[in-house]
Structure formats: structure tokens, C-alpha cells
């Protein structure tokens, strides 16, 4: 099961998971709870079940894609 994370805002992350019969709502809820505990955050965690995850132009998969602007300190 290949996954990728898409960060839209500071408060929301969407995790793409390639469709698999073993993925159940219970598994997704358990994964969401584990991630919330790990992140120590009230971040909204959504799952998007997809047929495939697109590769970059380089032919590689990006594990994390972020729309957040970089802040330079």
C-alpha cells in the first residue's frame, strides 16, 4: 500500500492511499488517532483512497507535498 501526504494548510493534511480491499473505516480511524497522538496536534487528518499516486516529472514519488509557503527567519 503506497501512500503520500498532501499538506494544504497548517491545520489540515490529506493522506492518499492506493485502493486496497484491506483498508476499512476502522483501520483509517485507528491510523488517524495514531497520527494525531504523534503530531500532538488538533490537525485535521483526512484520507483519500485513490487508484494510483502520480509520479513527479523525474519519475519519482513525492512522499510529502506541501502547499505551505516557506517562512524565512
C-alpha positions in Angstrom: 0.0 0.0 0.0 1.7 3.2 -1.2 0.8 6.4 0.5 1.5 10.1 0.1 0.7 13.1 2.3 -0.6 16.4 0.9 -0.4 19.3 3.3 -2.9 22.1 2.3 -2.8 24.3 5.4 -1.2 24.3 8.8 -4.3 22.7 10.2 -5.0 20.0 7.5 -3.3 17.1 6.0 -4.7 14.7 3.4 -3.1 11.3 3.1 -3.6 9.5 -0.2 -3.7 5.7 0.0 -3.8 3.4 -3.0 -7.1 1.4 -3.0 -6.8 -1.9 -1.2 -9.5 -4.2 0.0 -7.9 -4.5 3.4 -8.5 -0.8 4.1 -11.5 -0.4 6.4 -13.0 2.6 8.1 -11.8 1.1 11.4 -8.2 1.0 10.1 -8.4 4.6 8.9 -9.8 5.8 12.2 -7.0 3.9 14.1 -4.4 5.5 11.8 -5.9 8.9 12.3 -5.7 8.6 16.1 -2.1 7.3 16.0 -1.1 10.3 13.7 -2.9 12.8 16.0 -1.0 11.4 19.0 2.3 11.5 17.1 1.7 15.1 15.9 0.5 16.3 19.3 -1.9 18.5 17.3 -5.6 19.0 16.5 -4.7 18.9 12.9 -7.5 17.7 10.6 -6.4 14.4 9.1 -8.2 13.1 6.0 -7.7 10.0 3.9 -8.2 10.0 0.1 -8.4 6.5 -1.3 -7.1 6.6 -4.9 -6.4 4.2 -7.8 -2.9 5.5 -8.2 -0.5 8.2 -7.0 1.1 10.2 -9.7 4.8 10.4 -10.1 6.8 13.6 -10.5 8.3 14.6 -13.9 11.5 12.9 -12.6 9.7 9.6 -12.3 9.9 9.6 -8.5 7.1 9.6 -6.0 6.9 12.6 -3.6 6.1 11.2 -0.1 5.0 14.7 1.1 3.6 17.5 -1.0 3.1 20.8 0.8 1.2 23.9 -0.3 2.5 25.9 2.7 4.7 28.9 1.8 8.2 28.7 3.3 8.9 31.2 6.0 12.4 32.5 6.1 13.6 33.5 9.6 
